[in-house]
Amino acid sequence: MRIAFFTDAFLPQINGVVSYVVDVTTWLTKKGHTVIVYAPKPRRNFHIDVSQFPFRLVLLPSLPSPIYPDIRITIPSLPKILRDLKRSHIDVVHINDPWTVCMDGVEAAKLLRIPIVMTYHTFFLDTDMLKNIRFGKILTALRKPLSRLITFFHNYADVVICPSFTAQKELEKYGLKTATVVLPNGIDLSRIRRLKSAEIVQRRAEFGLSSKDFVGLYVGRLSADKSVDFLIRAWKNVVRSHPSAKLLLVGTGPKEKDMKKLVRMQKLQSAVFFAGSIERDSLLSSGLYSMADIFITASKIENQSIAMIEAMAHGLPIVAVDMRGSKELVDSTNGYLVPPDSMDAMSHAILTLMKSSKKRQLLRNGSLFRAKEFSSSTVVSKLEGTYFALSRGKKYIPSS
C-alpha cells in the first residue's frame, strides 16, 4: 500500500506524537508499504537528515507560532501536496493533528477522494494544556466551542483512531459521528535495553547518582500541563523521610527555568536532577530507563503515554495520577494510581515502594507483562487492517 502521513509535530520536537509517527511509519515500511511523511520544516538552525528515515520525508515551509514555541505554522502548500499525492498514487492518508500541515492533508485527500484515517493524540483544550500557551485564558473561556470545532475536524475522517477509551469518550461527548477504533500506541520492544547491575552503577555515576540511591524517573515535557512542579513538591516530602531519594527529570520545555527555580527554592538541588533533552533513540539505546527504581508522573492529561509504556517495558513500577489514559495503563499489578492533586497520596505511594523491594519486584514483573500488549508489530498489524478496508472502498465498521 501507499500511505501518506501528515503531522504538525516532528523533529526537533521530542514528544509522543513524533515517536508515534516515526515508529509506525518505520514499521509500515518494514512490512513493505510505501510511506510519505509531510511535516513542517524546522527552524533554520536545526537540520534534519532525511536519509536517516526509511520513509520519504517532505518538509513544508513554515514559520514560528506565536502561541507555543514548539509549534510551526506552515505556509499553505495545497497545490504541491495535491500533485505529490496524485503522482504517488496514495491509497490512504493518515492525519495526526488538527493544525496547518494536517489541514492541507485533509483538503487534498478530500479533493482526490482518498480515504482518511485520523489519530486523536492529545487533549488539546484541557485546562492544564492551555496553561502552556499564550492567550490561554481566552482559549479556556472558549473551550467548549473550540472542542466542538476540533471534533468537527475529526468528522472529516473515515475512521478515527483513539489510543485510549478516554479519548474516544471525549470526542463522542463533543459530537463525533465518524467511526472510532481504540488502538493503543505501540513501541518496538526489540529496542528496549535493560542494563546489568554493573552498567547501572556506571550509568548512574554519569548523573551524579550512586548505587545506593533510590531513583525516581520522569520522562517528558517540562510544561504546565505535565504538573512537574507538583512532582517536585511531592518529592520534597519523600526526601524528608529518605534523604537518599533522587528524582531525575528527562526532557525540556517552556517551564524548565521555572522548574529549576522551584528546585532551588525548595532546596532540593542535591535531590532533583535535570538531564535535559535526550533524543529518543539515545534514551532507549543507553538503557537510561533501567537505571531507575520507579517511573513517576503527575500529569493529568495523558491520553496514552509512550514514555510510560517504555518504562513498563524496562520493568519499572509506575506511580501516576488516576485520570484519563493513565488509568488504562496502570493498575495494582504494575504500580499505583493516586488521586489528582493529592501530594500526600503521591508521596505515600513513592515511600511505599522505597520501603519494600519485594513490592517493587512484583510490580516490575507486572510492568514487563503488561508491556507485551503494546508491541509495535501487533499494533501496526491492526492498523493495516483499517487501511486495507478503507482502500478497498469499504466503510469502516468497528468490531464489537
C-alpha distance (Angstrom), angle and dihedral (degrees) to the residues before:
residue distance angle dihedral
M1 . . .
R2 3.80 . .
I3 3.80 112.3 .
A4 3.82 130.1 -178.2
F5 3.80 118.8 -156.0
F6 3.80 120.3 -160.5
T7 3.80 119.9 -163.8
D8 3.79 136.0 164.5
A9 3.81 89.8 -163.9
F10 3.77 115.1 74.3
L11 3.79 142.0 126.9
P12 3.00 133.9 -11.4
Q13 3.81 81.8 37.3
I14 3.80 114.6 88.4
N15 3.78 109.4 -156.2
G16 3.77 143.5 115.0
V17 3.80 96.0 -84.9
V18 3.81 92.3 53.9
S19 3.81 90.3 47.4
Y20 3.80 91.0 49.4
V21 3.80 94.8 49.1
V22 3.82 94.8 46.5
D23 3.82 93.8 43.9
V24 3.80 97.2 46.2
T25 3.80 95.8 43.5
T26 3.81 91.1 47.1
W27 3.81 90.8 52.0
L28 3.79 91.6 46.7
T29 3.81 91.2 54.1
K30 3.82 90.0 48.3
K31 3.79 87.3 56.8
G32 3.79 91.6 54.2
H33 3.80 101.9 -97.4
T34 3.80 123.3 135.1
V35 3.81 110.7 -124.1
I36 3.80 132.8 -171.8
V37 3.82 120.4 -171.6
Y38 3.83 120.4 -158.3
A39 3.81 114.5 -160.7
P40 3.82 139.7 152.9
K41 3.78 118.2 -82.1
P42 3.83 105.9 -112.0
R43 3.79 128.4 -123.5
R44 3.80 116.6 -64.4
N45 3.81 96.9 -102.4
F46 3.83 93.3 55.8
H47 3.79 120.5 77.0
I48 3.78 123.2 -163.3
D49 3.78 115.6 -155.5
V50 3.81 99.6 -143.9
S51 3.81 90.8 -166.9
Q52 3.83 91.0 70.2
F53 3.81 90.9 73.6
P54 3.81 127.4 75.6
F55 3.82 89.6 -141.9
R56 3.80 129.3 65.2
L57 3.78 110.5 -96.8
V58 3.80 119.7 -154.4
L59 3.81 114.1 -168.0
L60 3.80 114.6 -158.2
P61 3.84 122.4 -150.4
S62 3.80 109.7 -95.6
L63 3.80 145.9 176.1
P64 3.82 130.9 -146.4
S65 3.79 115.3 -90.4
P66 3.82 119.1 -119.8
I67 3.81 89.6 -148.6
Y68 3.81 104.8 57.0
P69 3.82 128.5 6.2
D70 3.83 97.1 -130.6
I71 3.79 96.0 50.1
R72 3.81 120.4 91.7
I73 3.79 123.4 -160.2
T74 3.78 111.7 -143.6
I75 3.76 124.6 -141.5
P76 3.84 107.9 -115.9
S77 3.80 106.9 -84.7
L78 3.80 102.4 170.6
P79 3.85 97.5 128.7
K80 3.83 91.5 51.9
I81 3.81 92.4 46.2
L82 3.81 92.6 47.8
R83 3.80 91.8 52.6
D84 3.80 91.9 45.6
L85 3.81 96.2 48.5
K86 3.79 92.0 46.3
R87 3.81 93.7 47.4
S88 3.83 90.9 46.8
H89 3.84 93.2 49.5
I90 3.81 91.6 -132.2
D91 3.82 114.8 -158.4
V92 3.83 99.9 -168.5
V93 3.81 135.8 15.5
H94 3.81 118.0 -148.7
I95 3.83 116.3 -159.4
N96 3.82 121.7 -161.4
D97 3.83 106.5 177.3
P98 3.79 139.3 25.5
W99 3.82 94.2 -125.7
T100 3.80 137.8 99.4
V101 3.83 102.7 -65.3
C102 3.77 90.9 46.0
M103 3.80 94.3 44.2
D104 3.79 88.5 59.3
G105 3.79 88.7 46.5
V106 3.79 93.1 53.8
E107 3.79 93.2 46.5
A108 3.81 92.0 49.1
A109 3.80 92.6 47.8
K110 3.79 91.8 49.8
L111 3.80 92.5 49.2
L112 3.82 91.2 49.0
R113 3.82 93.3 39.9
I114 3.80 93.3 -123.1
P115 3.84 116.5 156.9
I116 3.81 114.5 -105.6
V117 3.79 128.3 -141.8
M118 3.81 118.3 -173.9
T119 3.79 129.9 -168.5
Y120 3.80 117.6 -151.9
H121 3.80 101.2 -145.6
T122 3.79 106.6 161.2
F123 3.79 141.1 39.3
F124 3.80 89.0 -131.0
L125 3.78 97.8 178.5
D126 3.79 99.7 43.1
T127 3.81 110.5 134.0
D128 3.81 91.1 -120.0
M129 3.81 91.7 49.6
L130 3.81 91.7 52.3
K131 3.81 90.6 57.3
N132 3.81 87.1 74.6
I133 3.76 98.7 60.9
R134 3.75 139.8 65.9
F135 3.80 114.5 -102.4
G136 3.81 86.5 24.5
K137 3.84 92.7 142.6
I138 3.80 91.3 54.2
L139 3.80 92.1 47.5
T140 3.81 90.7 47.5
A141 3.81 89.1 57.2
L142 3.81 88.7 51.3
R143 3.80 94.4 43.1
K144 3.81 98.5 119.1
P145 3.82 98.2 49.0
L146 3.82 90.8 42.1
S147 3.81 90.4 50.7
R148 3.78 88.7 53.7
L149 3.81 89.1 48.9
I150 3.83 91.6 53.9
T151 3.81 88.9 47.7
F152 3.81 89.3 49.8
F153 3.83 88.0 54.9
H154 3.81 91.0 51.9
N155 3.81 90.0 51.5
Y156 3.82 87.0 71.2
A157 3.81 87.7 71.3
D158 3.78 125.4 91.5
V159 3.80 88.5 -141.0
V160 3.81 133.0 5.4
I161 3.79 119.9 -147.2
C162 3.80 115.2 -147.1
P163 3.82 117.5 -166.9
S164 3.81 89.7 -153.6
F165 3.80 139.4 26.5
T166 3.80 86.9 -121.3
A167 3.81 90.5 62.3
Q168 3.79 91.2 47.0
K169 3.82 91.9 52.8
E170 3.81 92.4 47.9
L171 3.79 93.7 53.6
E172 3.80 92.0 45.7
K173 3.81 89.5 48.8
Y174 3.81 89.8 59.6
G175 3.78 95.1 46.7
L176 3.80 109.7 -84.3
K177 3.80 109.3 170.6
T178 3.80 98.7 174.4
A179 3.80 119.8 100.2
T180 3.81 113.4 -94.4
V181 3.76 134.5 -158.2
V182 3.80 125.6 -166.6
L183 3.79 105.9 -133.6
P184 3.82 117.4 164.0
N185 3.77 125.4 -133.5
G186 3.76 112.8 -96.3
I187 3.80 134.4 -146.3
D188 3.78 131.2 -158.9
L189 3.79 101.1 -109.0
S190 3.82 91.0 -166.4
R191 3.82 89.0 68.5
I192 3.81 93.7 58.5
R193 3.79 112.0 110.5
R194 3.79 118.9 -165.9
L195 3.79 112.9 -164.1
K196 3.79 124.9 -133.3
S197 3.80 119.6 -124.0
A198 3.82 95.4 -95.4
E199 3.82 91.0 47.9
I200 3.81 91.1 50.8
V201 3.81 90.7 55.2
Q202 3.80 90.8 50.1
R203 3.81 94.5 45.3
R204 3.79 92.5 48.3
A205 3.79 91.5 51.3
E206 3.83 88.8 59.7
F207 3.81 87.7 64.9
G208 3.80 96.0 40.9
L209 3.80 92.7 -101.8
S210 3.79 127.0 133.7
S211 3.79 131.5 -142.4
K212 3.82 89.2 -110.8
D213 3.80 94.6 56.5
F214 3.79 121.0 102.8
V215 3.81 103.3 -131.1
G216 3.78 125.9 -156.4
L217 3.81 116.0 -168.1
Y218 3.79 131.1 -152.9
V219 3.83 120.9 -177.1
G220 3.79 119.1 -173.4
R221 3.79 147.3 64.2
L222 3.78 119.4 -29.2
S223 3.78 93.0 -133.3
A224 3.78 139.7 125.4
D225 3.81 94.2 -102.8
K226 3.81 91.9 58.4
S227 3.84 92.5 57.3
V228 3.81 92.5 -136.4
D229 3.81 89.6 154.5
F230 3.81 88.6 60.8
L231 3.80 89.9 49.9
I232 3.80 91.8 52.3
R233 3.81 92.3 50.2
A234 3.79 91.1 48.0
W235 3.80 89.2 51.3
K236 3.79 89.9 57.6
N237 3.82 88.2 62.4
V238 3.80 88.9 51.2
V239 3.81 93.3 50.0
R240 3.80 91.3 52.5
S241 3.81 88.4 64.0
H242 3.80 98.3 33.0
P243 3.83 116.9 24.5
S244 3.82 90.3 -171.9
A245 3.81 91.3 67.4
K246 3.81 112.0 114.2
L247 3.80 128.9 -171.9
L248 3.81 119.1 -154.5
L249 3.80 116.5 -162.6
V250 3.80 115.1 -161.9
G251 3.79 115.7 -167.6
T252 3.75 143.2 43.0
G253 3.78 135.9 -121.7
P254 3.79 148.1 143.6
K255 3.82 93.4 -60.0
E256 3.81 97.7 48.5
K257 3.81 94.4 108.7
D258 3.80 90.7 47.2
M259 3.81 91.0 50.0
K260 3.80 92.3 50.9
K261 3.78 89.8 48.5
L262 3.81 90.3 50.8
V263 3.80 90.6 51.9
R264 3.81 89.8 53.6
M265 3.81 92.2 46.8
Q266 3.80 90.8 50.6
K267 3.84 89.7 46.1
L268 3.79 91.0 -124.5
Q269 3.81 98.8 133.7
S270 3.81 90.8 120.7
A271 3.83 92.9 46.8
V272 3.82 106.3 40.1
F273 3.81 121.4 56.1
F274 3.81 130.1 -171.2
A275 3.80 114.0 -145.9
G276 3.80 94.2 -178.0
S277 3.77 125.1 -144.4
I278 3.80 115.2 -22.3
E279 3.80 120.4 -174.8
R280 3.77 111.2 -117.3
D281 3.81 94.8 -119.5
S282 3.81 89.6 54.6
L283 3.79 91.7 43.7
L284 3.80 91.6 56.6
S285 3.81 99.1 36.9
S286 3.83 92.4 49.0
G287 3.80 92.8 56.0
L288 3.79 89.7 -131.9
Y289 3.80 92.7 150.3
S290 3.79 92.7 59.9
M291 3.81 94.2 55.7
A292 3.82 88.5 68.9
D293 3.80 127.2 82.5
I294 3.81 96.7 -146.1
F295 3.80 140.4 4.4
I296 3.81 117.1 -127.7
T297 3.78 135.3 -171.1
A298 3.80 131.6 167.4
S299 3.82 93.4 -170.3
K300 3.81 116.5 135.3
I301 3.81 96.5 -170.6
E302 3.80 104.4 62.4
N303 3.78 116.5 139.9
Q304 3.77 94.2 -178.7
S305 3.78 114.1 -32.0
I306 3.80 114.2 -138.6
A307 3.82 89.4 -165.9
M308 3.80 88.9 56.8
I309 3.81 91.8 50.0
E310 3.81 89.8 49.2
A311 3.81 89.5 50.9
M312 3.80 89.7 51.8
A313 3.79 90.4 50.4
H314 3.81 88.0 55.8
G315 3.80 89.9 53.1
L316 3.80 98.8 -107.5
P317 3.82 121.5 153.4
I318 3.81 109.4 -124.8
V319 3.80 130.5 -133.4
A320 3.81 110.7 -169.8
V321 3.79 142.6 149.2
D322 3.79 118.5 -86.8
M323 3.81 95.1 -118.3
R324 3.78 139.8 105.4
G325 3.78 118.3 -33.1
S326 3.81 95.2 -3.6
K327 3.78 91.3 71.2
E328 3.81 89.0 56.3
L329 3.81 90.9 57.2
V330 3.79 102.4 38.6
D331 3.80 130.1 56.3
S332 3.78 137.4 145.4
T333 3.81 91.5 -70.6
N334 3.80 96.6 63.4
G335 3.79 109.0 18.3
Y336 3.77 150.6 -36.3
L337 3.79 130.1 -65.1
V338 3.79 114.0 -155.9
P339 3.81 129.8 -165.1
P340 3.81 114.5 -94.9
D341 3.81 115.4 -93.7
S342 3.81 93.0 9.2
M343 3.79 105.2 130.2
D344 3.79 91.7 176.3
A345 3.81 91.9 54.7
M346 3.80 91.8 47.5
S347 3.81 92.2 49.3
H348 3.80 91.9 44.6
A349 3.83 92.7 52.9
I350 3.81 91.4 50.1
L351 3.81 92.6 47.0
T352 3.80 91.2 48.3
L353 3.79 90.1 56.8
M354 3.79 92.0 45.1
K355 3.78 92.0 55.6
S356 3.81 98.1 47.0
S357 3.81 120.9 55.1
K358 3.81 87.8 174.9
K359 3.80 91.2 58.7
R360 3.79 91.0 46.7
Q361 3.80 90.7 53.1
L362 3.80 92.2 51.0
L363 3.79 91.2 50.6
R364 3.81 91.4 45.2
N365 3.79 89.0 57.6
G366 3.79 89.5 47.8
S367 3.81 92.2 51.8
L368 3.80 92.6 49.4
F369 3.80 90.7 49.7
R370 3.80 95.0 47.9
A371 3.81 93.6 45.9
K372 3.81 89.4 66.9
E373 3.82 88.3 71.1
F374 3.80 89.6 66.6
S375 3.79 102.0 55.7
S376 3.81 110.8 147.1
S377 3.80 91.3 -136.2
T378 3.81 91.2 58.8
V379 3.80 94.6 43.5
V380 3.81 94.1 47.1
S381 3.81 91.6 48.7
K382 3.80 89.1 57.2
L383 3.80 90.2 46.3
E384 3.81 89.5 52.3
G385 3.78 89.4 56.8
T386 3.80 90.0 57.4
Y387 3.81 92.1 48.0
F388 3.80 93.4 49.3
A389 3.79 93.2 49.5
L390 3.81 92.7 50.9
S391 3.80 95.6 42.8
R392 3.80 89.5 55.6
G393 3.77 90.5 56.2
K394 3.78 95.9 -105.2
K395 3.77 120.9 143.4
Y396 3.77 109.2 -118.7
I397 3.79 112.8 -112.4
P398 3.81 113.9 -175.6
S399 3.79 115.5 -130.1
S400 3.78 116.4 -112.3
